[in-house]
Amino acid sequence: MTAEKSHAVFTITVNNIPFETRDHQLTGAQIKALAGIPSDYELFEVRGTNSDPVADGQVVHIANHLAFRAIPAGTFGIHATTAEAR
């Protein structure tokens, strides 16, 4: 994919840390690379109270204030049991 560059700088956050890019679009894998996130982590776009998965090859149209969360694979939605919480 050839990234289209902008003269504007877009600020996005990954795990609440801001990152800047001039790219109009990035794949999930490129967002993880920009943020220094391991490639085997799962990426989610945070929209209010929802978290939508972003696949490595999925193209995201970049705009200011997009927020992402990256977590180790297989941990989304796991809750501690009563024994683990003690």
C-alpha positions, 0 to 999 in steps of 0.5 A: 500500500502506498501511503498518501502523505499530508502536509498536516500532522495527525495526532492519534493515541495508542494506549493513551500515548500520542503519536503523530503521522502525516499519513492519511491512512494506515493499516492496523499493522502500521499503527502498531509499528508507529506505536512500537507495539508488538506485531502479535498484539491485538489492536482495537479502535476505541469509539466511546464505550465501544472497542472495534477490532482492527486487523493488521491488513485493515486500512484505517482513515486517519484523522486527529484524535483517533484512539486505539488500544493494543493488548496481548492476543487473546486477553480481550474480555477476560475477567478475573475469577473470584479466586484470582481477584483475591 
